[in-house]
């Protein structure tokens, strides 16, 4: 008789007793194939995590291998039989061809302490006339004309809104944080002061247009100035 057999049976029995009543993590499908999208399109998917064990499960950490992937987990403590949605968003900007992104879910499951989920698919190149939504973070800015309303109505930079310098503090609570704001007046003197005030108030992306509208007109005479009729 093989003398190691009783030892192995004992090990199995002990392991079985150790895992009896333990939490156990499961997922509806560990791999999600999104097929094919245009580069720059965000791919969203929800994995359903379930505690199929006999005691409470704690999800201790959820991490993505790439900064392009973000996750949202509503709760980290799961009673026996309870489920939770793990929402995953993958930004495909900058990726070409086949891609695979992994998400590691660490928990108190003794048999499977790190569950690996995968999102796979492929991207195609966008058309020359298309721009990804994510690029707006780099291209968007708020243009503010600090001159008096009658001067603004006579002509202003296209897309600018009119917030007269004397009233700027009244609008401070409505201005967006973390957005590039470009302020201008005739020569930059007022916009320099306004920008420094806004930066001190926490609007670190505020900037003053050097030389103001006079400098812009000198370089691009008439090209980008809208009058009251044209907007």
N, C-alpha and C positions, 0 to 999 in steps of 0.2 A: 504493500500500500504506500502511496506517495505521502510522506510525512508532512509535506508542505500544504497539502489540501486542507487539513483542519485549521492551519494558521490563516490561510486565505479566506476560509469561511468565516473565521473570527473577525478578520479585518472588514469583510463585507458587512457582517452583522453590526459591528461597531459603527461603521460609516452610515449604515442604514438608520441606526438609533440616533446618530448625531444630526442627520438631516430630517428626521421625523419631526414634524411640527415647525420646520424652518420655512422662511419666506422663499419664494421662487418667482423670478421675473420671466415674463413671456411677452412676445410682440406679435401683432397680427401678421406682419410680413416684414422681415428684416431687410429686404431690398426693395427699393422703389425705382422703376425704370420710367422716366418721364418721356422717353422717345426722343424727339428732335425739336429744338426750338431755335429761334434766331438769337445769336449772341447778344447779350444785354438784357434778355428777358429773364425775370426772376421766376424761379421754380419753387412752388410751395407744395408741401406735403405734410400730412398728419399721420404719425405713427401712433398706434394705440398700445400702450404698455399696460400689462395686467399682472397682478400678484396672484398667481395660481397656487401659491403655497398655503400653509396652514397658520402662519403667524404674520405679524405686520412687517412690511417691507419698507426700507428707506432708500430712496434714490439719492445717493450722496454727491454725485457730480455728473453733469452732462457737458461734454466738450466736443468741439468740432476741430478737425485737422486743418481747416483752412479759414482764414478771416472772412472769406466770401460767404460763409455759412453761419447763420444765426439760428438759435433755438429758443423756444418758449415752453416752459413746463409750468402748468397751473399749480401743482402741488407735488411734494416730494415724499409724503408719507402715505402708504397705501395699506389698507386693511386687507385681510384675506378675501380674495375674490373681487377686489376693487380695481378699477381701471382709471387711467389718466391719458389725456391727449398730449403728445409731444409734437409741437408745431415746428417745422423746419423750413427755412427759406434759404435758397441758394441763388446768389447773384452770379449769372453766367458771363458778365462783362469781362472781357479779356481772355476768355477761353475759346479755343478753336478745336473742332473735332470732338472726339469722345472724351468724356469726363466722368470721374467717379469721386464722390465726396463721402467720407466716413464720419459718423457721429458715434462717440463712445458714451455708453450709459453705465455708470458705475453704481452698484447697489450693495445691499447687505445679503444678497443671495449667495450662500456659501458655495454652491455648485457652479455658479456663473457670475462672478463678481464684476465682470466687464462685458456687457452686451454691445456688440458692434453692429450699427445700422449703416446702410449704404444707399446713396442716391446716385443713380447712373443715367447716362443719356448722351446726347450729342448736340452740338451747336452748328449752325450754318452762319455764314457771313451776312450781315445786314446789307441792304441796298445803300448806295451812295447818298441817297436823299433821306435816310433814316438816322435818328439819333437816339441812343438809349436814355430812358428816363433817369437812370442814375447819374448821367453826365450833367443834369441840371444842378447837382450839388456844386459842380465846379464852374458852371457857366452863369448861374442865376445871380443877379444882384438887384438891389433896390436903389433907384436913382432919385435923389431928393433935390428939388429946386428951392433954395432958401429965400428967393427974392419975393417982392410984394406981388400980390395976385395980378395987378394990371401989367406988370413986367412979364410975368409968366404967360399971361394971355396973349401978349404981343408976340411971343416966340420963346420956345424952350427946347431943350434936348428931347428927342423923341423917346417916349416911355417914362419920362420923369413925372413925379407927383409934386404938387406944390404944398410945402409946409413952410410958411414964412418964418424967418429966423426968430422973430419975437414970440411966436407961438409954439416953437419946437418943444419946449418943456411940457406943454399940455399934451403932446403926442407921445411923450417918452414911454408911457406904460403900454402903448399900442404897437410900438416898433418891435420887430422880430429879433430875438437873440440868435447869435450864431450865423447870421446872414450878412454877406458883404453889402454894406450901404455906402454909396458914393454921394457925397453932398457937394453942391456947388452954388455959387452966387456969381456976381459979375467978375470979380478978380481973385477969388479964393480967400479973401480976408475974413469974411464971416464964416465960411465953411471950415476954415482952419480952427477958429474958436469953437464952433459947434461940434466939430469932430473930437476935439480934445475933451469937451464936456461929456460927450456921449461915451467915450472910452473910459473916463473916470467913473461913469455910471454903470459900467459893465458891458457896454457894446464894443467889444474889442475888435470887431470886424469893420467898424466905421472908418471911412477914409474921406479925405478932402481932395477934390479935383484940382490939381495944381494949375494955377492961373485962371481957373474958373471958366465961365462962358466966353469971355474975351479971348482966351487962349485957344479954346476949341474952335471958335469962329475964324480965328486967324489961320488955323491949320486946315480946317475943313469947311471953308466958307459956304454956309447955306445948305450943305449936304444933309445934315442930320438934325436940322432945326425945324420943328413943327410950329406953324403959326396957329392962331385961335381957330381958324377954319379947318386946318388939317389935323388937329389933335395936339 
